[in-house]
Amino acid sequence: MDLELIYDYFDEEHRLTASPARTIEFLTTTRQIEKFLKPGMRILDVGAGTGAYSLKYAAEGYSVTAMEPVKKHCALIQTKRQPEMDLTVIQGNALDLSSLAEEAFDLVLCLGPLYHLETEAQRTQCVRQVLRVLKPGGAAFFAFINNDMVFVTEAMVYNSEFLDNGRYDRSTFKVADIPFVFLSLEQVHRWLDAQGWTPVQEFAADGMAELLAEKLNALKPEPFQSWLEFHMAMCEKPQMLGASNHVVFRLNK
């Protein structure tokens, strides 16, 4: 996948902030991450995008390394960093973390790379790289895009002709991996089991926010906050994982 070309089209800078519904993914993920944060931790953000997570945690005083393959995203992070931040920006990708020392980080965020790794071998290499640089006792968060909810939002929100003419397998309902890679929960679980990796946590990062965006964005602040708290309370229930465009799993070392 040509990531430079993809992100010339997709606006990553505002993806998590463009509307109230869009904020749910970031707010949910940071709430889960913050359960594990302790002063003095070193954080690696692999596939940092335009720095939403890296900049947040660097501003809070953590030592952060942001690794991102897209050149313009790296430049954007640099323009937003403050002089007092302990923030290192590296242009690189999740398949090669060899420039980073073994067991160097307390927490690793891998919240974008699985969106672009097309083969199981690549995804396995990514996780192995992350676990290599993670300290014993550390936690790593990985996000993927859920095929089944993508099917729903494509058919019901974005493309009125998707059911008739959309690019998906008519027997399995697997959506074509264009321009991102879409994985089912079952597919992810089979892959992790085959490698001997057992997630200690899974959560629906945005839940039904994309499907219900129009209604959520029309809510006043107090009802929106009530929906957000409902989502937070539900997001780790197994039955809710399939009803989310983005799903996050955590591996401990």
C-alpha positions as CSV (number, residue, x, y, z in Angstrom):
1,M,0.0,0.0,0.0
2,D,1.3,3.5,-0.9
3,L,0.7,5.2,2.4
4,E,1.8,8.6,1.1
5,L,-0.9,8.4,-1.5
6,I,-3.6,7.2,0.8
7,Y,-3.0,10.0,3.3
8,D,-2.9,12.6,0.6
9,Y,-6.6,11.6,0.2
10,F,-7.6,10.9,3.8
11,D,-7.3,13.6,6.4
12,E,-5.6,11.9,9.3
13,E,-5.0,15.1,11.2
14,H,-8.6,15.7,12.0
15,R,-9.8,12.1,12.0
16,L,-10.2,11.9,15.7
17,T,-11.5,15.4,16.3
18,A,-13.7,16.4,13.3
19,S,-17.0,15.9,15.2
20,P,-18.3,14.7,18.6
21,A,-18.8,11.2,17.2
22,R,-15.2,11.1,15.9
23,T,-13.8,11.9,19.4
24,I,-15.3,8.7,20.9
25,E,-12.4,6.5,19.5
26,F,-9.7,8.7,21.0
27,L,-11.5,9.2,24.3
28,T,-12.2,5.5,24.8
29,T,-8.7,4.5,23.9
30,T,-7.0,7.0,26.1
31,R,-9.2,6.1,29.0
32,Q,-8.0,2.4,28.7
33,I,-4.4,3.4,28.2
34,E,-4.4,5.6,31.2
35,K,-5.2,2.7,33.5
36,F,-1.6,1.6,32.9
37,L,0.3,4.8,33.0
38,K,2.8,5.6,35.8
39,P,5.1,8.6,36.1
40,G,8.4,8.2,34.3
41,M,7.2,5.6,31.8
42,R,8.7,5.5,28.3
43,I,6.1,5.3,25.6
44,L,6.5,4.2,21.9
45,D,3.8,5.2,19.5
46,V,4.2,3.1,16.3
47,G,2.2,4.4,13.4
48,A,1.7,7.7,15.2
49,G,-0.2,9.3,12.5
50,T,-0.2,13.1,13.0
51,G,0.6,12.6,16.7
52,A,-2.7,12.7,18.6
53,Y,-1.5,10.2,21.2
54,S,2.2,11.1,21.1
55,L,1.5,14.8,21.7
56,K,-1.0,14.1,24.4
57,Y,1.3,12.0,26.5
58,A,4.4,14.1,25.8
59,A,2.5,17.1,27.0
60,E,1.7,15.1,30.2
61,G,5.4,14.6,30.9
62,Y,6.1,11.2,29.5
63,S,9.1,10.3,27.4
64,V,7.6,9.5,24.0
65,T,9.0,8.1,20.8
66,A,6.7,8.6,17.8
67,M,7.4,6.4,14.8
68,E,5.4,7.1,11.6
69,P,6.0,6.1,8.0
70,V,4.3,9.0,6.3
71,K,6.7,11.9,5.8
72,K,4.2,14.7,6.0
73,H,2.8,13.3,9.2
74,C,6.2,13.3,10.8
75,A,6.6,17.0,9.8
76,L,3.2,17.8,11.3
77,I,4.1,16.3,14.6
78,Q,7.3,18.3,14.7
79,T,5.4,21.5,14.1
80,K,3.1,20.8,17.0
81,R,5.7,19.7,19.6
82,Q,6.5,22.1,22.4
83,P,10.2,22.7,23.4
84,E,9.6,21.2,26.9
85,M,8.3,17.9,25.5
86,D,10.5,14.8,25.7
87,L,9.3,13.7,22.2
88,T,11.4,12.0,19.5
89,V,9.9,11.6,16.0
90,I,11.3,8.9,13.7
91,Q,10.2,8.2,10.2
92,G,9.9,4.5,10.0
93,N,7.4,1.6,10.0
94,A,6.1,-1.2,12.3
95,L,7.9,-3.9,10.3
96,D,11.4,-2.7,11.3
97,L,12.0,-1.4,14.9
98,S,15.6,-2.5,14.7
99,S,16.7,1.1,15.5
100,L,15.1,0.8,18.9
101,A,16.7,-1.0,21.8
102,E,15.3,-4.3,23.1
103,E,13.0,-3.9,26.2
104,A,13.2,-0.1,26.0
105,F,9.6,0.9,26.5
106,D,7.0,0.5,29.3
107,L,4.1,1.0,26.9
108,V,3.7,0.6,23.2
109,L,0.8,1.9,21.1
110,C,0.3,0.2,17.8
111,L,-3.0,1.9,16.8
112,G,-2.6,2.2,13.1
113,P,-0.2,-0.3,11.5
114,L,-2.6,-3.2,11.3
115,Y,-4.8,-1.0,9.1
116,H,-2.2,-1.4,6.4
117,L,-0.5,-4.8,6.8
118,E,-2.0,-7.0,4.2
119,T,-0.6,-10.4,5.1
120,E,-0.7,-12.4,8.3
121,A,3.1,-12.8,8.1
122,Q,3.4,-9.0,8.1
123,R,1.1,-8.7,11.1
124,T,3.0,-11.3,13.0
125,Q,6.3,-9.5,12.2
126,C,4.8,-6.3,13.5
127,V,3.7,-7.8,16.8
128,R,7.0,-9.6,17.3
129,Q,8.8,-6.3,16.7
130,V,6.6,-4.5,19.3
131,L,7.1,-7.3,21.9
132,R,10.9,-7.2,21.4
133,V,11.1,-3.5,22.4
134,L,8.5,-3.8,25.2
135,K,9.8,-4.2,28.8
136,P,8.8,-7.2,30.9
137,G,5.6,-6.3,32.6
138,G,4.8,-3.8,29.9
139,A,1.6,-3.5,27.9
140,A,1.1,-3.1,24.1
141,F,-2.2,-1.9,22.5
142,F,-3.0,-2.9,18.9
143,A,-6.0,-1.6,16.9
144,F,-7.6,-3.1,13.8
145,I,-10.5,-2.2,11.6
146,N,-13.4,-4.6,12.0
147,N,-14.6,-6.0,8.7
148,D,-18.2,-6.7,9.8
149,M,-18.9,-3.2,11.0
150,V,-17.3,-1.7,7.9
151,F,-19.8,-3.7,5.9
152,V,-22.6,-2.2,7.9
153,T,-21.4,1.4,7.7
154,E,-20.5,1.1,4.0
155,A,-24.0,-0.3,3.2
156,M,-26.0,2.0,5.5
157,V,-24.1,5.2,5.6
158,Y,-21.7,5.8,2.8
159,N,-22.8,3.9,-0.3
160,S,-26.4,3.3,-1.2
161,E,-25.3,0.9,-4.0
162,F,-22.8,-1.1,-1.8
163,L,-25.1,-4.1,-1.3
164,D,-25.6,-4.5,-5.1
165,N,-22.3,-3.3,-6.4
166,G,-19.9,-3.1,-3.5
167,R,-16.5,-4.8,-3.5
168,Y,-17.0,-7.7,-1.1
169,D,-17.2,-11.5,-1.2
170,R,-20.9,-12.5,-1.6
171,S,-20.4,-15.7,0.4
172,T,-18.3,-14.5,3.3
173,F,-19.1,-10.8,3.3
174,K,-15.4,-10.0,3.4
175,V,-14.9,-6.4,2.3
176,A,-12.1,-5.8,-0.2
177,D,-8.9,-4.5,1.5
178,I,-9.0,-1.2,-0.3
179,P,-7.7,1.3,0.8
180,F,-7.3,-0.3,4.3
181,V,-7.1,-3.8,5.6
182,F,-10.3,-5.1,7.2
183,L,-10.2,-8.0,9.7
184,S,-13.0,-9.9,11.4
185,L,-12.8,-10.7,15.1
186,E,-12.7,-14.4,14.3
187,Q,-9.8,-13.9,11.9
188,V,-7.8,-11.9,14.5
189,H,-8.5,-14.5,17.2
190,R,-7.4,-17.4,15.0
191,W,-4.2,-15.5,14.1
192,L,-3.3,-14.6,17.7
193,D,-4.1,-18.2,18.9
194,A,-1.8,-19.6,16.2
195,Q,1.1,-17.5,17.4
196,G,0.4,-18.3,21.1
197,W,-0.6,-14.7,21.9
198,T,-3.6,-14.3,24.3
199,P,-5.1,-10.8,24.5
200,V,-5.6,-9.8,28.1
201,Q,-8.1,-7.1,27.1
202,E,-10.2,-6.2,24.1
203,F,-12.5,-3.2,23.7
204,A,-14.6,-1.5,21.1
205,A,-12.8,1.8,20.5
206,D,-15.6,3.7,18.8
207,G,-18.6,1.3,19.0
208,M,-21.5,2.4,16.9
209,A,-20.2,6.0,16.6
210,E,-19.7,5.9,12.9
211,L,-23.0,4.3,12.2
212,L,-24.8,6.7,14.4
213,A,-22.7,9.8,13.7
214,E,-25.5,12.0,12.5
215,K,-27.6,11.4,15.6
216,L,-24.6,11.6,18.0
217,N,-23.4,14.9,16.5
218,A,-26.9,16.4,16.9
219,L,-26.9,15.7,20.7
220,K,-26.4,18.5,23.2
221,P,-23.3,18.2,25.5
222,E,-25.1,16.5,28.4
223,P,-26.8,13.7,26.4
224,F,-23.7,13.2,24.4
225,Q,-21.7,12.7,27.6
226,S,-24.4,10.2,28.8
227,W,-23.9,8.2,25.5
228,L,-20.2,8.3,25.9
229,E,-20.4,6.9,29.4
230,F,-22.8,4.2,28.2
231,H,-20.3,3.3,25.5
232,M,-17.4,3.2,28.0
233,A,-19.4,0.9,30.2
234,M,-20.2,-1.4,27.3
235,C,-17.0,-1.3,25.3
236,E,-15.3,-4.4,26.9
237,K,-18.3,-6.7,26.6
238,P,-17.6,-9.5,24.1
239,Q,-21.0,-9.0,22.4
240,M,-20.1,-5.3,21.7
241,L,-16.8,-6.0,19.9
242,G,-18.3,-6.8,16.6
243,A,-20.4,-3.7,16.6
244,S,-17.4,-1.3,16.4
245,N,-15.5,-0.1,13.4
246,H,-12.3,-0.1,15.4
247,V,-11.3,-2.8,17.9
248,V,-8.3,-2.7,20.2
249,F,-6.6,-5.7,21.9
250,R,-3.9,-5.5,24.6
251,L,-1.0,-7.9,25.0
252,N,1.1,-7.9,28.1
253,K,4.7,-9.1,28.3
